[in-house]
Amino acid sequence: MKIRLVRPAPEMEAQALAYRQAHFDAGETVINGSELLDRAESYAQWCRNTDANTRPETVSQDWVVTDTFFALDESDEIVGIIALRHTLNDFLRDFGHCGYSVAPQKRCRGYATEMLRQICGIARECGMDSLQLSAERSNAPSVKTIQRNGGVYERSFTFEGEAADVYRIALNKA
């Protein structure tokens, strides 16, 4: 299975909106790692926002510099989305440097594991030494994704009544 990570672009609108709709059709109202694609009224504005958030001088207030990528499969279909946050603010202290989602119909095929593996490489290139990630304990596939990428348990917290664990992935310089 091969995927590649690409930044959102205006010409991807129809496919991006179909990806979002697949989550909604599955009863999901939050798309983790989507930098609010799930709430966007305009795809064009969302693209402008995700682009602006890649630079310290244009990042939205109360946000951190973030790189957002769609994961495309071999046929250039969007199978997932992943965000890399370069730093953590108070809000992100428990959530971590990375969020990701895979299209409901594409899950359990290794896409999330590969997306996270590729993000680890990008984070390393950005000079990051480690990634902190969290997953709700009830989300066994996400926990496995993090562990398959070297995630080591650090601590636990509760968010909206749900137990979650924080993991750290060391990004060994190669």
Secondary structure, 3 states (H helix, E strand, C coil): CCCEEECCCHHHHHHHHHHHHHHHHCCCCCCCCCCCHHHCCCHHHHHHHHHHCCCCCCCCCCCCCEEEEEEECCCCCEEEEEEEECCCCCCCCCCECEEEEECHHHCCCCHHHHHHHHHHHHHHHCCCCEEEEEEECCCHHHHHHHHHCCCEEEEEEEECCEEEEEEEEECCCC
